[in-house]
């Protein structure tokens, strides 16, 4: 798919936040992407990550947060980056606005970007210990808040085009994974 341009604010956040911790990519890329100036989703359309996510929610195209929590990077076709980046940014914005920076920083410090089931279950436990709510419940609350927010300025055909353009390579990558596993 189209390549994201390098945003200096995004990269600076990675440098600074790397001193706090190395959390799952949902948190690391979410925080960095949320601080970008003029987010345009790989040249598609300039709109806020919230506008993108409201449009993706209407298209039923948001990626389950549990999946995003398992990824160790975004960018590969299997991760649907043009959905994953704004979604991670929108969710981390929600966490900071709803629960505050101190809890977000604490989660950022103790969760780990490490593939495998053991790391995932530890991260989910740590998330719940800090936020007092499971990731699944936080996701439901976030989606409800998104659905109640004022309508997106993002044109529906723009969102639909991104969903289609991300879905085809994703399905090919998934199929390749099935063919090569076992």
Secondary structure in CASP SS format (residue, H / E / C, confidence):
PFRMAT SS
TARGET T0000
AUTHOR 0000-0000-0000
METHOD secondary structure of the structure
MODEL  1
X C 1.00
X C 1.00
X C 1.00
X C 1.00
X C 1.00
X C 1.00
X C 1.00
X H 1.00
X H 1.00
X H 1.00
X H 1.00
X H 1.00
X H 1.00
X H 1.00
X H 1.00
X H 1.00
X H 1.00
X C 1.00
X C 1.00
X C 1.00
X C 1.00
X C 1.00
X C 1.00
X C 1.00
X H 1.00
X H 1.00
X H 1.00
X H 1.00
X H 1.00
X H 1.00
X H 1.00
X H 1.00
X H 1.00
X H 1.00
X C 1.00
X C 1.00
X C 1.00
X C 1.00
X C 1.00
X C 1.00
X C 1.00
X C 1.00
X C 1.00
X C 1.00
X C 1.00
X C 1.00
X C 1.00
X C 1.00
X H 1.00
X H 1.00
X H 1.00
X H 1.00
X H 1.00
X H 1.00
X H 1.00
X H 1.00
X H 1.00
X H 1.00
X C 1.00
X C 1.00
X C 1.00
X C 1.00
X C 1.00
X C 1.00
X H 1.00
X H 1.00
X H 1.00
X H 1.00
X H 1.00
X H 1.00
X C 1.00
X C 1.00
X C 1.00
X C 1.00
X C 1.00
X C 1.00
X H 1.00
X H 1.00
X H 1.00
X C 1.00
X H 1.00
X H 1.00
X H 1.00
X H 1.00
X H 1.00
X H 1.00
X H 1.00
X H 1.00
X H 1.00
X H 1.00
X H 1.00
X H 1.00
X H 1.00
X H 1.00
X H 1.00
X H 1.00
X H 1.00
X H 1.00
X H 1.00
X C 1.00
X H 1.00
X H 1.00
X H 1.00
X H 1.00
X H 1.00
X H 1.00
X H 1.00
X H 1.00
X H 1.00
X H 1.00
X C 1.00
X C 1.00
X C 1.00
X C 1.00
X C 1.00
X C 1.00
X H 1.00
X H 1.00
X H 1.00
X H 1.00
X H 1.00
X H 1.00
X H 1.00
X H 1.00
X H 1.00
X H 1.00
X H 1.00
X H 1.00
X H 1.00
X H 1.00
X H 1.00
X C 1.00
X C 1.00
X C 1.00
X H 1.00
X H 1.00
X H 1.00
X H 1.00
X H 1.00
X H 1.00
X H 1.00
X H 1.00
X H 1.00
X H 1.00
X H 1.00
X H 1.00
X H 1.00
X H 1.00
X C 1.00
X C 1.00
X C 1.00
X C 1.00
X C 1.00
X C 1.00
X C 1.00
X H 1.00
X H 1.00
X H 1.00
X H 1.00
X H 1.00
X H 1.00
X H 1.00
X H 1.00
X H 1.00
X H 1.00
X H 1.00
X H 1.00
X H 1.00
X H 1.00
X H 1.00
X H 1.00
X H 1.00
X H 1.00
X H 1.00
X H 1.00
X H 1.00
X H 1.00
X H 1.00
X H 1.00
X H 1.00
X C 1.00
X C 1.00
END
